[in-house]
């Protein structure tokens, strides 16, 4: 029996466990929150991420360690990695948690990115704006998510105090991309170097938070995206599922960011793919063969932000699969998602419309 | 947040929880075994089924109670039913746990059954054999499963000591049915009387244990089976999922037995139906609308008896979904199942053949 330790016990850890328990895996979660929503699916070590005793306990109780999020302290990652096999490896977390490392890696591998500059002061910013021009986006190098830690600079007034507004922390200034759309690629690579790629996913954000994801059919840039992803995964000998976010532009893709973990834009795969991103992550880190990433019927994922409509309403929608994360309702917080799956695309569209009406009014 | 108490913490409880946690439900299992395999998915009250303190605790910790198996003591069912809503209701368990009650109900509702006689002594048996003839099947009225508690009587020598051989307990003698095949119907009925039926499932047993289940396509007796199931569920105001086992005979179906719970022959529905039998049972007992029972692609379920082949082998099979129950390997014990799902029937057949080879040699 293999026991998997997960740093982080939120919804991603919860869904990893829901995918892994049928494979016979057991789970232990390290999460400082008493309310960590994965806690019902395994042992919960309720302690800070840098608590050495807790990290030792996690290693003692587990055979393999993985990460639900890339912002685990580097020292904690190094500590547990010395005690147990841990995937993704420290180098992947190190790359993904800092936008500068990420962009440098893209550049080094010949993957298009927005023009960028490292910003460690307002002076750096003022100088970079002269080169990159406006509009541009200032982003904190670390700890940004769901649109947090970002500021669009449209004119010189926006620039004046921007570095201070983002907290006087290291930032990246990125040239503004006039994109046609946003897509992500969920990729998996196992310990033997075997890889698998899901279809490119169309994503729609609102207020910086993902709202809508749907796998594409025969996306013209599928092969290009897989090529970029393969370069990154091979360069860092990556093991696990990795998400790549791209801007769609005329005749190509521009890499935005990577996440060294299962990703919100891959949640549709639980029902919509033969083998979900969660199962494939677990297969990858435990050295099992990867599962098929082929789609199963047609599907769309909608995030449930802040609250969840009543089950009696939402479950009447044809093809609705509810994922309630068992988290307290807080405005702007991801508390669940809904996957709509159908063999028939017209019926799927009707279900999506019905769900959006319900979610919009909730 | 609704917490569901389950009497029994085996693989059925485990799969109920795996289906219910995404709906936001929490689970508590009452099971006397320290190794109850559902224990990783919720609170485990480790106590005997007739332990009143444990039953009180279960009721205190739960909003709704359900049953993983029909052999919970009648007094325990009555006790918890007085404290919390409990589905299926005591009358359904009472009917299903005794083959005589079951057969009487079928007869009363005009549902064909084998001829049968109640047997409480060897004399009863000798007399019944004169009327029913041989071959016939002697079955204990209660506690039989997976072919246990049964004896086929082919000639008078088999009859001589049969009542004693089955333990001197009340039995039913049933006329032998020369059937063409065995099918089951998984049906659901919710608190509002809404019903849903999965396609009839073809089942194959070996040594009394289910080995193979596959949903049928346009089975000619689908409507008949649904009519029989509806009669039973309406007659006892049933709430939850119920399984009906039938013998297929020329131009009809003969009812064999019912199970007032999710059923092994419905496990394919986790991947193979839009909404699984586990989710529909939970929807039914919590008063939610039932989910679609339409199939999703094509699927076959194979039981894993005694042991499970290595993941590295079994997971290379295209379309394989492993369900490892996390139970100790014991010869003859159900320790997992495998669902093979494919959009393409030819590929499905190839995957089934590959899996059967692997299981056969494991």
Interface residues (C-beta under 8 A of the other chain):
Chain A: X1 X14 X18 X21 X22 X23 X24 X26 X27 X40 X41 X42 X274 X275 X283 X286 X287 X288 X289 X291 X292 X294 X296 X297 X308 X311 X312 X315 X316 X318 X319 X321 X322 X323 X324 X325 X326 X336 X341 X343
Chain B: X1 X14 X18 X21 X22 X23 X24 X26 X27 X40 X41 X42 X274 X283 X286 X287 X288 X289 X291 X292 X294 X296 X297 X308 X311 X312 X315 X316 X318 X319 X321 X322 X323 X324 X325 X326 X336 X341 X343
